[in-house]
Amino acid sequence: ASVQNQTTFNYELFIYYRRTGLIYGARNGTNLWAYDPTGAVAFADSHLALTYTNIAQGLVHSKDDVLYVPYDNFIAKNDNGVWTTQALRLPAHFYITSICEFGNNIAIAMAPLTAHPANTNAAAIGSSRVYIWDRDTSITTLSETIPWEEGRLEVLEVVDGFLIGVSFTTTPGG
């Protein structure tokens, strides 16, 4: 009898970080894994213990060359192999759907938990928000938040200096 691998990969996070030479991903809602594409280091299935329900694509900011990984209402930070799992904490009634560079800052797209795809009550979809973070881990409040109106903000990116978002919305009974 063979034993099957019970690992469930979360394909929302898949990113290469040049400073560590590793590709990072998420699995099982409990861990980040790390893979060395050169094969010099063995695959680390449990590189970092990180319990999450929702995780999104990370980014390596061009200003500080640090990897930022959004999950639930937190952002984890990897600075050349040194992890800070809660570099930023945001309101718990939201979850992060997307992050992007916004000048020297990071723009953080957040949707209300009531708008989560697992919530079958279409009328519960509320307003998403965008938070602007200057990457300063010593602060607990952010200087700017932008209401995104109705719907679940799924993707946020900067195009020609403007924040552009893609939202999902439903109508009650529709």
Secondary structure, DSSP 4 states (H G I P E B T S, - for coil): -PPPP---EEEEEEEEETTTTEEEEEETTTEEEEE-TTSSS--EEEEEE---S-B---EE-TTT--EEEEETTEEEEEETTEEEEEEEE--TTEEEEEEEEETTEEEEEEEEGGGSTT---GGG--EEEEEEE-S-TT-SS-SEEEEEEESEEEEEEEETTEEEEEEE---TT-
